[in-house]
Amino acid sequence: MNLPIKQIKYKFLECVNTCRFVNMFITSACSCRCKMCLFWRMKKSFMGMKIFEKAVEVFSSMGFYNWSLTGGEPLLHPSYFDFVTYLKKKGYNVNSPTNGTLLTEKIVKKMKDVGIDSVNVSIDSLNAEIADNVRNHKGQLKKALRGLKLLEKYKIPRSAIIILAKHNIHEYCEMIKKFDEEFNTPSTLCFPDPGLGPLEEIWFTKQELVKVIDELLELKNEGYRLLNAKEYLLEVKRAYLGLDRRISCQAGNYMINIYWDGKVKPCFNKKPMGNVNDSTPINLINQNCERCLNQCFIEFSFISKLMKEKRFFRAYTEWDNVFKQFFRNFIEA
C-alpha cells in the first residue's frame, strides 16, 4: 500500500465521519448539447486557478474532503489534470462525471497517472439512436462504452450514471444488468432534477415508476451492483405514491456546489450562499428540504446523517456496494 498519510487520514474520516461533498463546476463548456442541461447554453467559462485554490482552502477548512470536478464537460478544462493533481497532493478524494465522449486511451491513462479516484460516465440508453439524440452528439453511446472499457483496463473505479426518463424506463433494469455483467461496471440511478432543465418526455406515469423501483430493489437483492441506497429508492417510490417522506435533504450542509466564477450554492434549486472571492464568510446551511428527489443531494444527506450519528452498520447495509468498492480501492491502492 503506497497511500500518502493525508489520503489515509481522509479515507478514515470518510468511514467514521460524514461524506461532505463538493460539486465543483469548473467549466460550462461541453462536447454535447444535452436536452436536459442548461450549462452548454451559457457563455463558455472556465474556472481559474486562483478561484480553484481559494475554494479548496475555504471548504477544506469546513471538513469537505470529497471533490467532484464537473461541468459542462470537465475534461475540456485546460487545467483539469492540474486540478486533480492539486487535490490529490492534499490527500482528498477526487471524482469526475463525464459524458464519455473524450475518454480516449491517452486521456484515461493520464487520469490514472494523476490518481483520479473514480469516474462516472453518463449513458442514457443502450439504443445508440436514443442515446445520441438525448446528448445531441453522434456516437456518444459508442464513445461512452469505449470509455468504460478503458477505465476498466487502467483499473479506475467507475460507474454508469443513468438518468431515469421516459425514453429508457422500459430498459432500465436491463441496462443495470448489462453494465454489471458485460462491462464490470456498477450503475447509479440519477433522478431528473427540474432545476437543471427540460428533457422531452422525461416524465413517466406513477405505475411505470413504482414498477421500475420494485425491480431495481429486487436486482440489488440478487447482487447486481446498483449503487443507490435502498432507502433512497424507497423514498422515490414514497414520493410518487403520495406517502410521507423519510429522508430530508441537507444540501448546503453536507453537499455544496461551487461554480467557475466562485459562486457557492446549496444545490441547483436554491439561491447562492456567497462567493469564495468575497471577504464575507460562507456559512453552511443546516436546513431540511423535500423539494426534489435529486439523488446527488438527498442520498448523500441520508448516508452522511447515518455516519454522523455513528450508525455505521445501517449506512453499510444501505450503501453496501459503495462501501465494498471503497474498501476494495483502499486495499488495492
Secondary structure as GFF3:
##gff-version 3
##sequence-region A 1 333
A	DSSP	alpha_helix	5	16	.	.	.	ID=ss1
A	DSSP	beta_strand	21	25	.	.	.	ID=ss2
A	DSSP	three_ten_helix	39	41	.	.	.	ID=ss3
A	DSSP	alpha_helix	49	60	.	.	.	ID=ss4
A	DSSP	beta_strand	66	70	.	.	.	ID=ss5
A	DSSP	three_ten_helix	74	76	.	.	.	ID=ss6
A	DSSP	alpha_helix	80	89	.	.	.	ID=ss7
A	DSSP	beta_strand	93	98	.	.	.	ID=ss8
A	DSSP	alpha_helix	105	114	.	.	.	ID=ss9
A	DSSP	beta_strand	118	122	.	.	.	ID=ss10
A	DSSP	alpha_helix	128	135	.	.	.	ID=ss11
A	DSSP	alpha_helix	140	153	.	.	.	ID=ss12
A	DSSP	beta_strand	158	163	.	.	.	ID=ss13
A	DSSP	alpha_helix	172	183	.	.	.	ID=ss14
A	DSSP	beta_strand	187	190	.	.	.	ID=ss15
A	DSSP	alpha_helix	206	221	.	.	.	ID=ss16
A	DSSP	alpha_helix	230	241	.	.	.	ID=ss17
A	DSSP	beta_strand	255	258	.	.	.	ID=ss18
A	DSSP	beta_strand	263	265	.	.	.	ID=ss19
A	DSSP	beta_strand	274	275	.	.	.	ID=ss20
A	DSSP	alpha_helix	295	308	.	.	.	ID=ss21
A	DSSP	alpha_helix	312	318	.	.	.	ID=ss22
A	DSSP	alpha_helix	320	332	.	.	.	ID=ss23
###
